[in-house]
Amino acid sequence: MVVLAAEARPWEEAAAVRGWRLLQLAPVEVTDAGVKTVQGAVEEYKKHTAVDATRVYLVGAGPGAAAVFYLAARAPEMWAAALAVEGSPRAAIDTNRLFAANTQWVPVLWVSSALERPAMPGYNLEPRAAGETTLGQALEWLGSHQRDPFPAKVDCETGNPELARCYWVEMRKLDFSRRNDVLGSSRVRPGSGAALALGGFGFNPGAAGPGLAVSWLPENYQGPLKLGDRIVAVGGTEIADGRAYLEYMNQANEEKRVVVVIQRGKRRERVETRIVLRRREEVQTARVQAEYLADAREVLIISRGVEELRLTLPHYWVPCPINWNGTAAGTADAAGCWAVAEGGRVKRCE
């Protein structure tokens, strides 16, 4: 169990009861760099500890929850299932890089007290109310899932060639000029992406007011906020709670200077800052759907924006012909890694 949380003790006890190994990491930023950090830590851990690769679970609590939604979609082949406790997927959605198709085989359980949840069509999400699910029940849910390294059907979307692998399919070269209207985008659509230029901070959108309670700050934070602060007004608009803050920011559509009122203990402080709009990334994406047809013993590939693929095939699928966008690409006659360019012939990876 890989846990993104500042406090490890409750997770250590829960893991020990179940005989699970625990890798506790500090919450990471909801970025591709954060994904690489977690990937590196997991790979390093595996070098020194025996791990069942089909039963690796991801957990994030509070400030670490947002990264769970992101990691499940950006590196799905790592996880059997994922659990987010409180927090919100909003930061992951606002990256503009959250693709629902990638979570086809990574169910995400979100245990939250939030009364309102953002729409995430197609994302493999199971929301539960916090009062209806104990920690033990959530971990039992995790343990009921096991990762199949070779699911018969894979759906994968990305705009970053460094995060372009889903199970046995890896997009090696992207070419966005290669269109295919059959495959749309599975992107979870973000809101305005507006944020306050106060540095990164975390909060529970379901927490009671007054104002928005700051519950997490990154290491070496240099901004004006402190843990426990409450943002009670932005630009002259009172902020009742976390949901009101999200609604306010989601409606912001221009960058401008604003005054933020912070409740710090019994004092109120005014901070001048800006509303900034997130620069959208990965506006263009590539997507591939690959399926092993057991009856025909054939791999069928449909793609857009992809020039070259690598396929890692298990011994119980081969030999099998490869068909990519209606063109026969030859036959993979042995297990292992095979490379193929669209319109070309399949060959052993170099």
C-alpha positions, 0 to 999 in steps of 0.5 A: 500500500502506497500512502500519500499522507503526512502522518503514517501511524494509522496506515501502519496499523491498518497495513500490519493487521492485513499483512500488507507492506507499507510505503508512506510518502509525503503528499506530492504535487498534482503534476507529471513531476509528482507522478515521476516522484511516486514512480521512482519511489515505488521502483526503488522500494521494489529493489529491496522488498518483495512485492506482489506487483498485481496487488499494489494499492494507492491511498491518499488522505486529505492533501494527498487525495488530489494526487490519487485521482491524477496518478490513477489516470496518468500511470494506471499500470502501477495500481490494482485500485486506489483510495482517496479519503476526503480531499477533492479531484478538482486540482487533478481536473484543473490540470487539463490532463485527466483522461477518464479512459485510462482508469478503465482497470483502476477503480478509485474509491472516494470516501468524502464528506463533501456534499457536492462532487465534480462531474467526472464522466467516464472516470472509474470512480466509486464515491461513498459518504464518509459516514457510511464507510469505515477505514477497514471497509475501504481497505477491504474494498482495496484488497478485493481488487487485483491488477491484470498486467494483460487486460484484453482491452486497453484504452489509453490517452495522453499528450505527454510521450513520457507518460504514454504507457497503459499496461501492455501498450506504449505510445512511443512516438506521437504525431497529432496530425494523424487524425481519427474521428472515431476516437474522441477525447476522454478528458475530464473537462476542467472549469476556468482553472482560476487560482489565487497566486498565494502558492500551493495550498490544500483544503477540504472542500467539504469542511464547515466554515466560516471561510476556507480552512487551509489544511496543508501547505507544501514543504518550504512554503514561502507564501503568506498563508499559515496552517489553520488560516481561513480565507473568508473573503476574496475580492469583496465577496464573502467565502462561506466555506470550501464549496463557496470558494470553488464556485467563486474560482470556477466562475472567474474568467480573467486575471486581476488583482484582488484583496483576500481577507484571512481569518487568523485566530481572532485577527483578520488580515488583508493580503493583496494578490492576484487571480491567475488563470491556469495555462492549459497544457496537452490541448492535443492528445493521442489515444489508442485502443488495443484489444486482444480478440481471443476467438480470432487470436488477433490484436486489433488496434485503433488510434489517433495521433500515434506514429509508433507503438510498442506492444508487450505480449504474453506467451498465451496470446502468441502467435497473433497477427497485428492489425492497426487502423485496418492495416495488417502489420504482420504477426508477433510469433513469440512473447515479449516486446514488439515495435510497430509503426502505423502502416509498417510491419511489426518487429522485435524491439531493439 
